[in-house]
Amino acid sequence: MSAKPRVGGRQLAQRGRAGVFSWLSSRSIGRGLGPLVDPSREAYCIMTSLYSSMNPADAVTLGTKTHGAAFNLEYSPDGSVLTVACEQTEVLLFDPVSSKHIKTLSEAHEDCVNNIRFLDNRLFATCSDDTTVALWDLRNLNTKVCTLHGHTSWVKNIEYDTNTRLLVTSGFDGNVITWDTNRCTEDGCPHKKFFHTRYLMRMRLTPDCSKMLISTSSGYLLILHDLDLTQSLEVSACRSLRGKRSASSTGLHSQSHQSGTTWSSEKNPSQSSALADRKVGSPSNSLEVLAPQIPAERDRGNCITSLQLHPKGWAALIRCTSNSDDQEWTCIYEFQDGPPVRTSSPRCSLCLTHYIEEANVGRGYIKELCFSPDGRLICSPFGYGIRLLGFDSHCNELCDCLPKEAITLQEIRTIYSHSDVVLTTKFSPTHCQLASGCLNGQVYLYQPKF
């Protein structure tokens, strides 16, 4: 009688693992034990568990600290490079997996570097207080691809339309400029002024590039609907943007511009603030001006310092400061797309759903917050640390936990790791990793620790 072959420990372990994965796979498609489970939601639950276990892993700043404050962080789309825009003309590049320093662009600009944007996995753009924008190629960082001249004041942020390959920049000169990277040479790119408004702070494109949002220091949000970046938008001066919001105004004032026609209305803060009756066949680049509701700020104006958009285009995320500079708030506004209920009534474009008061530390500096890649979490600079915020305590998606009235964002985790005020945060697009940078130039990476 022949003996049965012996099974080694490694083989048993492999069988065990295969069994678990097979069971999970069968369960996710409804053929095994347990109820039907959406595989993507299962993955989100895993990521949420990982995010809640975030802890400081490494500091990636240089010992010389000649670069000054870290103003902006940006990962390459494939997550292989982390770039840091610095106060003292420098751009730092790191390998976020090994935390090793790759390169320092010591004279990337002649003044503060404010923002970095990757066009693809090798090309990226930087902008500066020296009024210029620069293009770089990771394959040859010894020299710029080209320098772009067109702004007349500090250039503060960069967006990129992958459909048209147009680079879009905005600055404190109030201009939004488009640059045609399809016709880029050593001398620069053809460019044109797309839009102008006073008190411009930040400009963002929705993920599908169908809308442009602009925040202002006077407390207004501008939305360009049916965005067409190939056409410049000529709009007469908006009365509401000539100064800060009136401290005595508790209503939401808004205006919309279409084909030379202007509408204006006054509404209660609890009601819609939007204005354009945008019918089918309406022209591109119709402008809407909103005074978004801010908790406890109805009797005071506010400055919208930071603006981000949900990775799926569902909502706008802002950080604002009161006129008296004694309060800061992080707020979520859901996009209310679609026609108005009645033809004679304006539709609601943005609706406040969540908010939270922030630590008012580091007055005068802009704190850049961000969404996680799945859109479930927000990372906000919080004094000398960071704060992870969720729409509810279970970190559900925004669409699964929309309240009837605005509620407080839930604090998932707070981590104090820096020795100075945190100014910028960013999630990796590919790894379960988070980075933050502070006023003294220190940059921390965070990864799950169990």
C-alpha positions as CSV (number, residue, x, y, z in Angstrom):
1,M,0.0,0.0,0.0
2,S,1.5,3.2,-1.1
3,A,1.8,6.1,1.3
4,K,0.1,9.4,0.6
5,P,2.4,12.2,-0.5
6,R,3.3,14.5,2.3
7,V,2.2,18.1,2.0
8,G,4.6,20.8,3.2
9,G,3.7,23.7,5.4
10,R,4.3,26.2,2.5
11,Q,1.9,24.2,0.3
12,L,-0.8,24.2,3.0
13,A,-0.3,27.9,3.4
14,Q,-0.7,28.5,-0.3
15,R,-3.9,26.4,-0.3
16,G,-5.2,28.3,2.6
17,R,-4.5,31.6,0.9
18,A,-6.0,30.4,-2.3
19,G,-9.1,29.3,-0.5
20,V,-9.6,32.7,1.2
21,F,-9.1,34.6,-2.0
22,S,-11.4,32.2,-3.9
23,W,-14.1,32.7,-1.2
24,L,-13.7,36.5,-1.3
25,S,-13.9,36.5,-5.1
26,S,-17.0,34.2,-5.1
27,R,-18.6,36.3,-2.4
28,S,-18.0,39.6,-4.3
29,I,-19.8,38.2,-7.4
30,G,-22.6,36.6,-5.5
31,R,-21.7,32.9,-6.0
32,G,-20.4,32.1,-2.6
33,L,-21.3,32.6,1.1
34,G,-22.7,35.9,2.1
35,P,-24.7,38.6,0.3
36,L,-23.8,40.2,-3.0
37,V,-21.0,42.7,-2.6
38,D,-19.8,45.4,-5.0
39,P,-16.1,44.7,-5.5
40,S,-15.3,48.4,-5.7
41,R,-17.1,49.2,-2.4
42,E,-15.2,46.3,-0.8
43,A,-12.0,47.9,-1.9
44,Y,-13.1,51.3,-0.6
45,C,-13.8,49.7,2.8
46,I,-10.3,48.3,2.8
47,M,-8.8,51.7,1.9
48,T,-10.8,53.4,4.6
49,S,-9.4,51.0,7.2
50,L,-5.9,51.8,5.9
51,Y,-6.5,55.5,5.9
52,S,-7.7,55.5,9.5
53,S,-4.4,53.7,10.5
54,M,-2.2,56.5,9.0
55,N,0.9,57.4,11.0
56,P,4.0,59.5,10.2
57,A,6.5,57.3,8.4
58,D,9.4,59.4,7.2
59,A,10.5,63.0,6.9
60,V,11.8,63.7,3.4
61,T,13.2,67.3,3.7
62,L,16.8,68.1,3.2
63,G,19.2,68.9,6.0
64,T,20.2,72.2,4.5
65,K,16.7,73.7,4.7
66,T,17.6,76.4,2.2
67,H,14.3,76.0,0.4
68,G,12.0,77.8,2.9
69,A,8.4,76.9,3.4
70,A,6.7,74.1,1.5
71,F,3.8,75.8,-0.3
72,N,2.5,73.0,-2.5
73,L,2.9,69.2,-2.9
74,E,2.2,67.2,-6.1
75,Y,2.6,63.5,-7.0
76,S,3.2,62.4,-10.5
77,P,0.1,60.5,-11.9
78,D,1.9,57.1,-11.5
79,G,2.9,58.0,-7.9
80,S,6.6,57.5,-8.6
81,V,7.7,61.1,-7.9
82,L,6.7,63.6,-5.2
83,T,7.4,67.3,-5.9
84,V,7.5,70.2,-3.5
85,A,7.0,73.8,-4.4
86,C,9.2,75.9,-2.1
87,E,9.3,79.5,-0.8
88,Q,12.9,80.1,-1.8
89,T,12.8,79.6,-5.6
90,E,13.4,75.8,-5.3
91,V,11.5,72.7,-6.4
92,L,12.4,69.4,-4.6
93,L,11.8,66.0,-6.0
94,F,11.6,62.8,-3.9
95,D,10.9,59.1,-4.4
96,P,7.9,58.7,-2.2
97,V,8.3,54.9,-1.8
98,S,11.9,55.0,-0.6
99,S,11.7,58.6,0.8
100,K,15.0,59.3,-1.1
101,H,15.9,62.7,-2.5
102,I,16.0,62.7,-6.3
103,K,16.8,66.2,-7.3
104,T,16.7,69.9,-6.3
105,L,15.9,72.5,-8.9
106,S,17.7,75.2,-7.0
107,E,16.8,78.1,-9.3
108,A,13.5,76.8,-10.7
109,H,12.2,80.4,-10.6
110,E,13.4,83.8,-9.4
111,D,10.8,84.1,-6.6
112,C,8.5,81.8,-4.5
113,V,7.3,78.6,-6.3
114,N,3.6,78.4,-5.6
115,N,2.1,75.4,-7.5
116,I,3.1,72.3,-9.5
117,R,0.9,70.4,-11.9
118,F,1.8,67.2,-13.9
119,L,0.6,67.0,-17.5
120,D,1.6,63.4,-17.7
121,N,4.1,61.0,-16.0
122,R,7.1,63.0,-17.3
123,L,6.0,66.6,-18.0
124,F,5.1,69.0,-15.2
125,A,4.6,72.8,-14.9
126,T,5.5,75.2,-12.1
127,C,4.4,78.7,-11.4
128,S,5.9,81.5,-9.3
129,D,5.6,84.9,-7.8
130,D,8.1,85.9,-10.5
131,T,5.0,86.0,-12.8
132,T,6.2,83.1,-15.0
133,V,5.2,79.5,-15.6
134,A,7.8,76.9,-16.4
135,L,7.6,73.5,-18.1
136,W,9.9,70.6,-17.1
137,D,10.7,67.1,-18.3
138,L,11.6,64.5,-15.7
139,R,14.0,62.9,-18.2
140,N,16.2,66.1,-18.3
141,L,15.9,68.3,-15.2
142,N,19.1,70.2,-15.9
143,T,17.1,72.8,-17.9
144,K,13.5,73.9,-18.4
145,V,11.6,72.8,-21.5
146,C,10.5,76.5,-21.8
147,T,9.4,79.5,-19.7
148,L,5.9,81.0,-20.3
149,H,5.4,84.8,-20.0
150,G,2.0,86.3,-19.9
151,H,0.9,87.1,-16.4
152,T,1.7,90.5,-14.8
153,S,1.5,89.5,-11.1
154,W,2.1,86.4,-8.9
155,V,0.9,83.2,-10.6
156,K,-0.8,81.0,-8.0
157,N,-2.2,77.9,-9.6
158,I,-2.2,75.6,-12.7
159,E,-4.8,73.3,-14.2
160,Y,-4.6,71.1,-17.3
161,D,-7.3,70.0,-19.8
162,T,-6.2,66.6,-21.1
163,N,-8.9,66.8,-23.9
164,T,-7.5,69.9,-25.6
165,R,-4.0,69.8,-24.0
166,L,-4.4,73.3,-22.8
167,L,-2.5,74.5,-19.8
168,V,-4.6,76.9,-17.7
169,T,-3.1,79.3,-15.1
170,S,-4.4,82.0,-12.8
171,G,-2.7,84.7,-10.8
172,F,-3.2,87.7,-8.6
173,D,-3.4,89.9,-11.7
174,G,-7.0,88.5,-12.0
175,N,-6.2,86.8,-15.2
176,V,-7.0,83.2,-16.3
177,I,-4.7,82.4,-19.2
178,T,-4.7,79.3,-21.5
179,W,-1.5,78.0,-23.1
180,D,-1.5,75.7,-26.1
181,T,1.0,72.9,-25.3
182,N,0.3,71.4,-28.7
183,R,2.5,74.1,-30.2
184,C,5.1,74.4,-27.5
185,T,8.7,75.5,-28.5
186,E,11.8,76.6,-26.6
187,D,10.4,80.1,-26.8
188,G,7.1,79.2,-25.1
189,C,3.5,78.4,-26.0
190,P,0.9,80.4,-27.8
191,H,-1.4,81.8,-25.1
192,K,-4.5,84.0,-24.7
193,K,-6.4,85.6,-21.8
194,F,-9.4,83.5,-21.2
195,F,-11.1,85.3,-18.3
196,H,-10.5,88.2,-15.9
197,T,-12.0,89.0,-12.5
198,R,-10.9,91.0,-9.5
199,Y,-9.8,89.5,-6.2
200,L,-9.0,86.1,-7.8
201,M,-7.6,83.6,-5.4
202,R,-7.8,80.0,-6.9
203,M,-9.1,78.5,-10.1
204,R,-10.0,74.8,-10.6
205,L,-11.4,72.6,-13.4
206,T,-13.8,69.8,-12.7
207,P,-12.4,66.3,-13.6
208,D,-14.3,66.2,-16.9
209,C,-13.4,69.9,-17.6
210,S,-17.0,70.8,-18.1
211,K,-16.8,73.6,-15.4
212,M,-14.3,76.1,-14.1
213,L,-14.6,77.3,-10.5
214,I,-12.9,80.5,-9.3
215,S,-12.7,81.6,-5.7
216,T,-12.1,85.2,-4.6
217,S,-10.8,87.0,-1.6
218,S,-14.1,88.9,-1.6
219,G,-16.0,85.8,-0.6
220,Y,-17.5,84.8,-3.9
221,L,-17.4,81.7,-6.0
222,L,-17.6,82.0,-9.8
223,I,-18.7,79.0,-11.9
224,L,-18.3,78.8,-15.7
225,H,-20.7,76.2,-17.0
226,D,-20.4,74.3,-20.3
227,L,-16.7,75.3,-20.4
228,D,-15.1,75.9,-23.7
229,L,-11.5,77.0,-23.2
230,T,-11.0,77.8,-26.9
231,Q,-13.2,80.8,-26.6
232,S,-12.3,83.9,-24.4
233,L,-15.1,85.0,-22.2
234,E,-15.9,88.7,-22.3
235,V,-18.1,89.7,-19.3
236,S,-18.8,93.2,-18.0
237,A,-17.7,94.1,-14.5
238,C,-19.7,92.4,-11.8
239,R,-21.1,94.8,-9.2
240,S,-20.7,92.1,-6.5
241,L,-17.0,91.7,-7.1
242,R,-16.0,95.3,-6.7
243,G,-15.4,94.8,-3.0
244,K,-15.8,92.4,-0.1
245,R,-19.3,91.1,0.7
246,S,-21.3,93.5,2.8
247,A,-21.2,92.7,6.5
248,S,-24.9,93.6,6.8
249,S,-26.0,91.3,3.9
250,T,-27.4,88.0,5.1
251,G,-28.8,87.0,1.7
252,L,-27.0,85.2,-1.0
253,H,-26.4,87.6,-3.8
254,S,-25.6,86.1,-7.2
255,Q,-25.4,87.0,-10.8
256,S,-25.2,85.1,-14.0
257,H,-24.1,86.3,-17.5
258,Q,-25.2,84.8,-20.8
259,S,-24.9,86.2,-24.2
260,G,-24.8,89.8,-22.9
261,T,-27.8,89.4,-20.6
262,T,-27.6,89.8,-16.9
263,W,-29.8,88.3,-14.1
264,S,-29.6,89.1,-10.4
265,S,-31.6,88.0,-7.4
266,E,-31.6,88.1,-3.6
267,K,-32.4,84.8,-1.8
268,N,-32.5,83.5,1.7
269,P,-29.2,81.6,2.7
270,S,-31.2,78.4,3.3
271,Q,-32.4,78.5,-0.3
272,S,-30.7,78.3,-3.6
273,S,-28.0,80.8,-4.3
274,A,-27.6,80.2,-8.0
275,L,-28.9,82.0,-10.8
276,A,-28.7,80.9,-14.3
277,D,-31.8,79.6,-16.0
278,R,-29.6,77.6,-18.4
279,K,-31.9,76.0,-21.0
280,V,-31.0,73.4,-23.5
281,G,-28.9,75.0,-26.2
282,S,-27.5,77.7,-24.0
283,P,-24.1,79.2,-25.0
284,S,-20.8,77.9,-23.6
285,N,-19.0,79.6,-20.7
286,S,-22.1,80.9,-19.0
287,L,-21.1,82.5,-15.8
288,E,-22.6,82.2,-12.4
289,V,-21.6,84.2,-9.3
290,L,-22.4,82.8,-5.9
291,A,-21.9,83.9,-2.3
292,P,-21.8,80.5,-0.6
293,Q,-23.3,80.0,2.8
294,I,-20.7,79.8,5.5
295,P,-21.6,78.6,9.0
296,A,-21.7,81.4,11.6
297,E,-20.6,83.8,8.9
298,R,-23.9,85.3,7.8
299,D,-23.1,88.7,9.4
300,R,-19.5,88.8,8.1
301,G,-17.7,88.6,4.9
302,N,-15.1,86.0,4.2
303,C,-12.1,85.2,2.0
304,I,-12.1,81.8,0.2
305,T,-8.4,80.9,0.3
306,S,-8.3,77.3,-0.8
307,L,-10.5,75.5,-3.4
308,Q,-10.5,71.8,-4.4
309,L,-12.9,69.6,-6.3
310,H,-14.1,66.1,-5.6
311,P,-12.2,63.6,-7.8
312,K,-15.5,62.4,-9.3
313,G,-16.8,66.0,-9.8
314,W,-19.5,65.7,-7.2
315,A,-18.6,68.6,-4.9
316,A,-16.5,71.6,-4.2
317,L,-14.3,71.8,-1.2
318,I,-13.2,75.2,0.2
319,R,-11.4,76.6,3.1
320,C,-12.3,80.2,4.0
321,T,-11.3,82.8,6.6
322,S,-13.5,85.5,8.1
323,N,-12.9,89.1,7.4
324,S,-11.8,89.6,11.0
325,D,-9.4,86.6,10.5
326,D,-10.5,85.0,13.8
327,Q,-12.2,81.9,12.2
328,E,-11.5,79.4,9.5
329,W,-13.9,76.9,8.0
330,T,-13.7,73.9,5.7
331,C,-16.9,73.4,3.8
332,I,-18.3,70.9,1.3
333,Y,-20.8,72.1,-1.4
334,E,-22.5,69.4,-3.6
335,F,-23.1,70.2,-7.2
336,Q,-26.8,70.4,-8.0
337,D,-26.8,69.8,-11.8
338,G,-29.9,69.8,-14.0
339,P,-32.6,72.3,-15.0
340,P,-34.6,74.2,-12.5
341,V,-37.9,72.7,-11.2
342,R,-39.8,75.6,-12.8
343,T,-38.7,77.5,-15.9
344,S,-39.1,80.8,-14.1
345,S,-36.9,79.7,-11.1
346,P,-33.1,79.5,-11.0
347,R,-31.6,76.2,-10.4
348,C,-29.4,75.4,-7.4
349,S,-25.8,74.9,-8.5
350,L,-24.1,74.4,-5.1
351,C,-25.6,73.3,-1.8
352,L,-23.7,73.3,1.5
353,T,-23.7,69.7,2.9
354,H,-20.9,69.5,5.4
355,Y,-18.6,71.9,7.3
356,I,-16.2,72.1,10.3
357,E,-14.3,74.8,12.1
358,E,-10.5,74.8,11.7
359,A,-7.7,75.8,14.0
360,N,-6.8,79.4,13.2
361,V,-3.1,79.0,13.3
362,G,-0.6,80.6,11.0
363,R,-2.7,83.7,10.0
364,G,-1.9,85.1,6.7
365,Y,-0.8,81.8,5.1
366,I,-3.0,79.8,2.8
367,K,-3.6,76.2,3.8
368,E,-4.1,73.8,0.9
369,L,-6.4,70.8,1.7
370,C,-7.2,67.8,-0.5
371,F,-9.4,64.8,-1.2
372,S,-8.3,61.2,-1.1
373,P,-8.2,59.6,-4.6
374,D,-11.5,57.8,-3.8
375,G,-13.1,61.0,-2.6
376,R,-14.1,59.5,0.7
377,L,-11.7,61.5,2.9
378,I,-10.4,65.0,3.2
379,C,-7.0,65.9,4.6
380,S,-6.9,69.4,6.1
381,P,-3.9,71.2,7.6
382,F,-4.7,71.6,11.3
383,G,-2.2,73.7,13.2
384,Y,1.1,71.8,13.5
385,G,-0.5,68.6,12.1
386,I,-3.2,67.3,9.8
387,R,-6.8,66.2,10.3
388,L,-8.5,63.4,8.3
389,L,-12.2,64.2,7.9
390,G,-15.1,62.1,6.6
391,F,-18.6,62.8,5.6
392,D,-19.7,60.4,8.3
393,S,-18.0,58.3,11.0
394,H,-17.9,55.2,8.6
395,C,-16.1,57.2,5.8
396,N,-18.9,56.5,3.4
397,E,-19.1,58.2,0.0
398,L,-20.7,61.6,-0.3
399,C,-23.6,60.2,-2.4
400,D,-24.4,57.7,0.3
401,C,-24.7,60.1,3.2
402,L,-26.1,63.4,1.9
403,P,-28.0,65.1,4.8
404,K,-31.2,67.1,4.5
405,E,-29.5,70.0,6.2
406,A,-25.8,70.8,6.5
407,I,-24.0,68.8,9.2
408,T,-20.5,68.7,10.7
409,L,-17.7,66.7,9.0
410,Q,-16.6,63.8,11.2
411,E,-13.0,63.8,12.5
412,I,-11.5,60.4,11.6
413,R,-8.0,61.0,12.8
414,T,-5.7,63.9,13.9
415,I,-1.9,63.6,13.7
416,Y,0.5,66.2,15.1
417,S,3.9,65.6,13.5
418,H,5.4,69.0,12.4
419,S,7.3,71.6,14.2
420,D,5.6,74.5,12.4
421,V,2.3,75.3,10.8
422,V,1.2,72.9,8.1
423,L,0.4,74.6,4.8
424,T,-0.2,71.9,2.3
425,T,-1.3,68.2,2.1
426,K,-1.7,65.7,-0.7
427,F,-2.7,62.1,-1.1
428,S,-0.8,59.8,-3.4
429,P,-2.9,58.8,-6.5
430,T,-1.6,55.2,-6.5
431,H,-0.3,54.3,-3.0
432,C,-1.9,54.4,0.4
433,Q,0.2,57.4,1.3
434,L,-0.2,61.0,2.4
435,A,2.2,63.9,2.4
436,S,2.2,67.2,4.3
437,G,4.5,70.2,4.2
438,C,4.9,73.0,6.7
439,L,6.1,76.6,7.1
440,N,9.7,75.6,8.0
441,G,10.0,73.4,4.9
442,Q,9.6,70.1,6.6
443,V,7.7,67.4,4.6
444,Y,6.2,64.3,6.2
445,L,5.0,61.1,4.6
446,Y,2.2,59.1,6.3
447,Q,1.5,55.4,5.8
448,P,-0.7,52.8,7.6
449,K,0.7,51.2,10.7
450,F,-1.1,48.4,12.4
